[in-house]
Amino acid sequence: MITADILGERARLTPDSVALISVPTGQAFTYAELDRRARVCAHIWMKHCALAPGDRIGILSENRVEYLDAFWAAGKSGVILVPLGTRSTARELAQIVRDSGMRRLMYSARFDAVVQELRQLAACDGYIRLDPGSAYPSDLDYADCFERVSPDALPRVPISSEDIYCLLYTSGTTGTPKGVMIPHRQIAWNAYNSVISWQLRDTDSVQIFTPLYHAGGLAALLAPLFAIGGCVLLHDGFDPSEILRTFTKHKCSILFGVPTTFRMLMDAPEFGATDFSHARWCISGGAPLPAYIISAFQRRGVVFKQGYGLTEVGVNCFAMTADDSVRKAGSIGKPLMFTEAKIIGEGGGEAPDGETGELCFRGLHVCRGYWNNQEATAKAFDAGGWFHTGDLARRDAEGFFYIAGRLKDMIISGGVNVYPAEIERELLLHPAVADVAVAGVPDERWGEVPIAFVVLNAGGSADVEELLAFLGSRLSKIKLPKRFYFLEALPRNAYGKVLKNELRAWQAKAPAPPNVKR
């Protein structure tokens, strides 16, 4: 039976290996020490909070060791963990508290004000404060409980592979967030398959600075590294200079982030002097990866890979070799071992090589559906058990996949399918362009047309005519943006995805620049 007590199993095998280094404090923890902490946390939930398997407990906190206590305690207790987004408002969080039926909430001092407001909007049975000094006497003090609990008294809880480990709520950029039901076997399978397919090693050390409330923070490398017995360096936020200094000091072997974070690392003053010789590879996920970022790291002698995954399916779904990362630049690679992936064409059948269609998955790495939302679950899964991602992709003759954009973002202009990601990819090759997003807007003649939102490099210069000439040699005329908007920055969510709905809303009110003749 597969359960996700990965920490417990790794602590049994290599208890004295260093599992975690907290970057803010410098404190190191072995696998045995982290396993003990997780057992104590689980005991606090069951004894002091009267939580039972299947009950939900939330956590609102920056990255810290107590966050990992809670994450791994879910694997031991059967209690379902509900991570909460640290950038969300109290009103947004109240929706999740109510939808999940959360009984308890763990929170850190940084979010006192948010939790104070949240208490008035949604009811919980009680609260656990991770830092001492709560203004509410009824709140449990985590550190105090931690000192008074024996981990040896933890009862053994029967857990099945299909029991829910955590509820990860989607970002909600297109509507009310949905709670993705992540079962134990999904956490475990993603970890084991990532170790095998990415060829991770027990000597690998990885920084995690992406937020732990997101699937990428918890599952992209944390769970896989713990499965193989590597070392995680945990940052409590994103500070490019601190990350590069830590990367050098600890000779980290893998660097993981999203395109936005890699851009910010490149802009940091330490980037030019950073020694990358100990890096086996870098990998980016969460959003399309501009080619200039790949080139910048490759010039430093670093292998740079592009990944792909969704909260609902993994999150790691593809792999590639170091050689293929150069030979197949722009590809997300081939599906991981025992990962079923296919592309559905417009007619509903499987698309031939080279044709763009919707990317679908089936396998042990796929979630159980959406919490309290049978309609959304039924819409996502077809009768054959395939999960429909809503992402457009194509596969080449060698089996390598390429992302073309979101199905909902596809533009039908004059009866022709236009994929924003293709236009964005080409615009980012222009030396003056730092960032770009392409969206479709209604047009009387063509039905829809693409428009481009462009951010220029500091000191860069380019006008509409120059960008059109640049694109004109690369794309057919129907794909050229009809309007260009030059912005200082693009709106993005916490994980780097461009908020195109916000761009469309802004564009609808902004003065219209001249149309480009087609």
C-alpha positions in Angstrom: 0.0 0.0 0.0 1.4 3.4 -1.0 1.0 6.2 1.6 2.9 9.5 1.7 4.8 9.1 5.0 7.9 9.6 3.0 9.7 11.4 5.8 9.1 8.4 8.2 10.5 5.9 5.7 13.5 8.1 4.9 14.2 8.6 8.6 14.1 4.9 9.1 16.7 4.4 6.4 19.1 7.3 6.9 18.2 8.9 10.2 21.4 10.9 10.6 21.5 12.5 7.2 20.9 16.3 7.1 17.4 16.8 5.6 16.9 20.5 6.1 18.7 23.7 6.7 16.7 26.8 7.6 18.3 29.7 5.8 17.0 32.4 8.2 18.3 30.7 11.3 21.1 28.5 9.9 19.7 25.6 12.0 20.1 22.1 10.4 17.8 19.1 11.0 18.4 15.5 10.4 15.7 13.2 9.0 15.3 11.7 12.4 14.8 15.1 14.0 12.3 16.2 11.4 10.4 12.9 11.7 10.2 13.4 15.5 8.9 16.9 14.9 6.2 15.7 12.5 5.1 13.0 15.0 4.8 15.6 17.7 2.8 17.9 15.5 0.4 15.0 14.6 0.0 14.2 18.3 -0.8 17.9 19.0 -3.5 17.7 16.4 -5.1 14.5 17.7 -4.7 15.1 21.5 -4.9 18.8 22.0 -7.2 19.6 19.0 -9.3 16.4 18.9 -8.7 16.1 15.2 -9.5 12.8 13.5 -8.5 11.3 10.1 -10.3 13.2 7.4 -10.7 16.4 9.5 -9.2 19.5 7.8 -6.6 21.8 9.3 -5.3 25.0 7.6 -1.9 26.7 7.8 -1.2 30.3 7.0 2.5 31.0 7.3 5.8 31.9 5.6 8.2 29.0 4.8 9.6 27.7 8.0 10.3 24.3 9.7 6.9 24.3 11.4 5.3 24.3 8.0 7.1 21.1 7.2 6.0 19.7 10.6 2.4 20.2 9.5 3.0 18.9 6.0 4.6 15.6 7.1 2.2 15.3 10.1 -0.6 15.0 7.5 1.1 11.8 6.2 1.1 10.3 9.7 -2.3 11.3 11.1 -4.7 11.1 8.2 -5.7 14.8 9.0 -6.1 16.7 5.8 -3.8 19.8 5.5 -5.2 22.9 3.7 -2.3 25.4 2.9 -3.5 29.0 2.5 -2.1 31.5 0.2 0.0 34.2 1.9 -0.9 36.9 -0.6 -4.7 36.3 -0.3 -7.0 38.7 1.6 -9.0 37.6 4.6 -12.1 37.7 2.4 -10.5 35.4 -0.1 -9.3 33.0 2.6 -12.7 32.9 4.2 -14.1 31.2 1.0 -11.5 28.4 1.5 -12.1 28.1 5.2 -15.9 27.7 4.6 -15.5 25.4 1.5 -13.0 23.1 3.2 -14.9 22.8 6.5 -11.6 23.7 8.2 -11.7 22.9 12.0 -8.4 24.4 13.0 -6.0 27.0 11.6 -2.3 27.2 12.3 -0.8 30.7 11.6 2.4 32.6 12.2 2.8 36.1 13.7 3.3 37.7 10.3 -0.4 37.1 9.6 -1.9 38.2 12.8 -3.8 41.0 11.2 -5.2 38.8 8.4 -6.2 36.1 10.9 -7.8 38.7 13.1 -10.0 39.8 10.2 -10.6 36.2 9.1 -12.0 35.3 12.5 -14.9 37.6 11.8 -15.6 36.2 8.4 -15.4 32.4 8.8 -15.7 30.2 11.8 -13.1 27.6 13.0 -13.2 25.4 16.1 -9.8 26.9 17.2 -6.4 28.4 16.2 -2.8 27.4 16.8 -0.3 30.2 16.8 3.2 29.2 15.6 4.9 32.1 17.5 4.4 33.0 21.1 2.3 36.0 22.2 -1.2 35.6 20.8 -3.7 38.3 21.7 -6.3 35.5 22.0 -6.0 33.4 25.2 -7.9 30.5 23.6 -5.3 30.0 20.8 -3.0 27.1 21.4 0.7 28.0 21.6 2.5 25.6 19.2 5.9 25.9 20.9 4.4 25.3 24.3 2.5 22.2 23.2 5.5 21.0 21.3 7.6 20.9 24.5 5.0 19.0 26.4 4.2 16.2 23.9 5.9 12.9 23.6 6.2 11.6 20.0 6.3 8.0 21.2 2.7 8.2 22.2 1.5 8.7 18.6 -1.1 6.1 17.7 -0.8 4.3 14.4 -3.4 5.5 12.0 -4.6 3.2 9.2 -4.3 5.2 5.9 -5.1 4.1 2.4 -3.5 5.3 -0.8 -6.7 7.1 -1.9 -7.2 9.0 1.4 -6.8 12.7 0.9 -3.5 14.1 2.1 -4.1 17.8 1.4 -6.4 20.2 -0.3 -4.5 22.6 -2.6 -6.7 25.4 -3.8 -6.1 26.7 -7.3 -5.0 30.3 -7.7 -8.5 31.3 -8.8 -7.4 33.7 -11.6 -10.5 32.8 -13.5 -13.0 32.5 -10.7 -13.6 31.0 -7.3 -10.7 28.8 -6.2 -11.3 25.0 -6.3 -9.9 22.6 -3.8 -7.8 20.0 -5.5 -8.0 16.6 -3.6 -4.5 15.3 -3.4 -4.4 11.7 -2.2 -1.5 9.9 -0.5 -0.6 8.0 -3.6 -0.3 11.2 -5.7 2.3 12.7 -3.3 4.2 9.4 -3.1 4.1 8.6 -6.8 5.2 12.1 -7.8 8.1 11.8 -5.4 9.3 8.4 -6.5 8.8 9.0 -10.2 10.6 12.4 -10.0 13.6 10.7 -8.3 13.8 8.1 -11.0 12.9 10.1 -14.1 14.9 13.2 -13.1 17.7 11.0 -11.7 17.9 12.8 -8.4 20.7 11.8 -6.0 21.1 11.6 -2.2 24.0 14.1 -2.6 21.7 16.7 -4.2 21.0 19.9 -2.4 18.1 22.2 -3.4 16.9 25.6 -2.3 13.2 26.1 -1.8 12.1 29.7 -1.9 8.8 29.3 -3.7 5.9 29.4 -1.3 5.0 26.1 0.4 1.3 26.7 0.1 1.7 26.0 -3.6 2.1 22.6 -5.2 5.4 23.6 -6.7 6.8 24.4 -3.3 5.6 21.2 -1.7 5.9 18.6 -4.5 8.3 19.8 -7.3 11.4 19.1 -5.3 10.7 18.9 -1.5 9.0 15.5 -1.5 11.3 14.0 -4.2 14.4 15.2 -2.3 13.2 13.7 0.9 12.4 10.5 -0.9 16.0 10.1 -2.1 17.6 11.5 1.1 18.9 14.8 -0.2 19.1 18.2 1.5 16.7 21.1 1.3 17.7 24.7 2.1 14.5 26.5 3.1 14.1 30.2 2.5 11.3 32.2 4.1 10.8 34.4 1.1 12.3 35.5 -2.2 15.5 37.6 -1.8 17.6 37.2 -5.0 20.8 38.2 -3.4 20.3 35.9 -0.4 19.4 33.0 -2.8 22.6 33.4 -4.9 24.8 33.7 -1.8 23.2 30.6 -0.3 23.5 28.8 -3.6 27.3 29.5 -3.6 27.9 28.9 0.1 26.2 25.4 0.2 27.2 24.5 -3.4 23.7 23.6 -4.3 23.4 21.1 -7.2 19.9 22.1 -8.6 18.2 25.4 -8.9 14.4 25.5 -9.3 12.2 28.5 -9.9 9.7 30.2 -12.2 10.7 32.5 -15.1 10.0 35.6 -13.0 12.4 34.4 -10.2 15.1 33.5 -12.7 14.8 37.0 -14.3 15.2 38.6 -10.8 18.2 36.4 -10.1 19.8 37.5 -13.3 19.3 41.2 -12.3 20.8 40.7 -8.8 24.3 42.2 -8.4 25.7 38.9 -7.3 24.7 37.1 -10.5 27.8 37.9 -12.5 30.1 36.6 -9.8 28.1 33.5 -8.8 29.9 30.2 -9.3 27.6 27.7 -11.1 30.2 25.0 -11.5 28.6 22.8 -8.8 25.1 23.0 -10.4 23.9 19.9 -12.2 21.0 21.7 -13.8 18.4 24.4 -13.4 14.7 23.9 -14.1 11.9 26.3 -14.6 8.1 25.7 -14.3 4.9 27.5 -13.7 4.9 29.6 -16.8 6.3 29.7 -20.3 10.1 30.1 -20.2 11.7 32.9 -22.4 14.6 31.7 -24.5 16.8 34.5 -23.4 16.8 33.2 -19.8 17.9 29.8 -21.0 20.7 31.4 -23.0 21.9 33.5 -20.1 22.4 30.4 -17.9 23.8 28.3 -20.7 26.4 30.9 -21.3 27.4 30.3 -17.7 27.8 26.6 -18.4 24.6 25.6 -16.7 22.2 23.0 -18.1 18.7 24.6 -18.2 15.5 22.6 -18.5 11.9 23.6 -18.8 9.4 21.7 -16.7 5.6 21.4 -16.8 3.0 20.3 -14.2 -0.3 21.2 -12.7 -1.5 21.0 -9.1 -4.0 18.4 -10.4 -1.4 16.1 -12.0 1.7 15.8 -10.1 3.3 18.4 -10.3 6.2 16.9 -12.3 5.1 15.3 -15.5 8.0 15.5 -18.0 11.8 14.9 -18.1 14.7 15.5 -20.4 18.4 14.8 -20.5 21.0 17.5 -20.4 21.8 17.0 -24.1 18.1 17.2 -25.0 17.7 20.5 -23.1 20.0 22.0 -25.8 18.9 20.0 -28.8 15.2 20.4 -28.0 15.2 23.9 -26.5 11.6 25.1 -25.9 10.4 21.6 -25.2 9.2 20.4 -21.8 10.6 16.9 -22.6 9.0 13.5 -22.6 6.4 12.2 -20.1 7.9 10.7 -16.9 8.0 6.9 -16.6 4.5 5.2 -16.4 2.9 8.6 -17.1 0.2 8.5 -19.7 -0.1 11.7 -21.8 -1.9 12.4 -25.0 -3.0 15.3 -27.1 -6.7 15.5 -28.1 -7.4 17.2 -31.4 -10.4 19.2 -32.5 -12.3 16.2 -33.6 -12.0 14.5 -30.2 -9.5 11.9 -31.3 -5.8 11.8 -30.5 -3.9 14.4 -32.5 -1.1 13.3 -34.9 2.5 14.4 -34.3 2.9 18.1 -35.0 -0.7 19.0 -34.5 -1.8 21.2 -31.5 -4.5 20.0 -29.2 -5.5 19.7 -25.5 -3.0 17.9 -23.3 -4.5 15.1 -21.2 -3.1 12.8 -18.5 -4.0 9.6 -16.8 -2.1 7.7 -14.1 -1.2 7.5 -10.4 0.0 11.0 -10.4 -3.4 12.5 -11.1 -5.6 13.9 -8.3 -9.1 12.7 -7.2 -10.9 15.7 -8.4 -12.2 18.8 -6.8 -13.5 19.1 -3.2 -17.3 19.7 -2.9 -17.4 20.3 -6.7 -18.7 17.3 -8.6 -19.5 19.5 -11.6 -15.9 20.6 -12.0 -14.6 17.1 -11.4 -16.9 15.7 -14.1 -15.8 18.4 -16.5 -12.1 17.7 -15.9 -12.2 13.9 -16.2 -13.6 12.1 -19.3 -15.2 8.6 -19.3 -11.8 7.0 -19.9 -10.3 8.5 -16.7 -8.2 11.1 -18.6 -7.7 14.5 -16.9 -8.1 17.4 -19.4 -5.6 20.1 -18.5 -7.0 22.9 -20.5 -3.4 23.4 -21.9 -2.6 23.3 -25.5 0.4 21.3 -26.6 1.9 19.4 -29.5 4.2 16.4 -29.7 7.0 16.0 -32.3 8.0 12.8 -34.0 10.5 12.0 -31.3 8.0 12.1 -28.5 8.9 15.5 -27.1 6.1 17.8 -26.0 5.8 21.6 -26.4 3.3 23.9 -24.7 1.3 26.2 -27.0 -0.8 28.0 -24.4 -4.1 27.7 -22.6 -7.2 26.4 -24.4 -9.3 29.3 -23.1 -6.6 31.7 -24.4 -6.6 30.3 -27.9 -7.5 33.0 -30.4 -9.7 32.2 -33.5 -8.9 34.9 -36.0 -10.6 34.7 -39.4 -11.2 31.0 -38.7 -7.5 30.3 -38.0 -6.3 29.1 -34.6 -3.7 31.5 -33.1 -1.8 30.5 -30.0 -0.6 33.4 -27.8 2.4 31.4 -26.5 3.8 31.1 -30.0 3.7 34.9 -30.5 5.1 35.5 -27.0 8.0 33.1 -27.6 9.0 35.0 -30.7 8.7 38.5 -29.2 10.9 37.4 -26.3 13.7 36.8 -28.8 13.9 40.5 -29.5 16.8 41.9 -27.6 14.8 44.9 -26.3 11.9 42.8 -24.9 12.1 41.7 -21.3 8.5 40.4 -20.8 5.4 40.0 -22.9 1.9 38.7 -22.8 -0.5 38.2 -25.8 -4.3 38.0 -25.5 -7.2 37.9 -27.8 -9.9 40.6 -28.1 -13.0 40.8 -30.1 -12.8 42.3 -33.6 -15.6 43.1 -36.0 -13.8 41.8 -39.1 -11.8 38.9 -37.9 -13.8 37.7 -34.9 -10.8 37.9 -32.6 -7.3 39.4 -33.0 -4.2 39.1 -30.8 -2.9 42.1 -28.9 0.5 42.3 -27.2 1.5 43.8 -23.8 5.2 44.4 -23.9 7.7 45.2 -21.2 11.0 46.5 -22.5 14.4 45.9 -20.9 15.9 48.7 -18.8 17.5 51.0 -21.3 16.0 49.0 -24.2 14.2 50.7 -27.1 11.8 49.4 -29.7 8.7 50.7 -31.3 5.7 49.0 -32.9 7.1 49.1 -36.4 10.4 47.5 -35.3 8.5 44.7 -33.4 6.2 44.1 -36.3 9.1 43.8 -38.7 10.8 41.4 -36.3 7.7 39.2 -36.0 6.9 39.5 -39.7 9.9 37.4 -40.6 8.9 34.7 -38.1 5.2 34.4 -38.1 2.4 34.5 -40.7 0.5 37.8 -41.0 -2.7 36.5 -39.3 -0.6 36.0 -36.1 0.7 39.5 -35.9 -0.7 41.5 -32.9 -3.1 44.2 -34.0 -2.2 46.5 -31.1 0.8 46.9 -28.8 0.7 48.2 -25.2 4.0 49.1 -23.6 3.9 48.6 -19.8 6.4 48.8 -16.9 5.5 45.3 -15.6 2.9 42.5 -16.2 0.6 41.5 -13.4 1.4 38.0 -12.1 0.2 35.7 -9.4 2.4 34.3 -6.6 3.7 31.6 -8.9 4.6 33.7 -11.9 1.6 33.2 -14.1 0.4 36.3 -16.0 -3.0 37.5 -15.0 -4.4 38.0 -18.5 -7.9 38.8 -17.2 -6.4 41.8 -15.4 -4.6 42.9 -18.6 -7.9 42.6 -20.6 -9.8 44.6 -18.0 -7.1 47.3 -18.1 -6.9 47.3 -21.8 -10.7 47.8 -22.1 -10.4 51.1 -20.2 -7.0 52.3 -21.6 -6.7 54.7 -24.5 -6.4 52.5 -27.7 -3.1 52.8 -29.6 -3.3 52.8 -33.4 -4.4 49.5 -35.0 -1.8 47.6 -37.0 -2.9 47.0 -40.6 -3.3 43.3 -41.5 
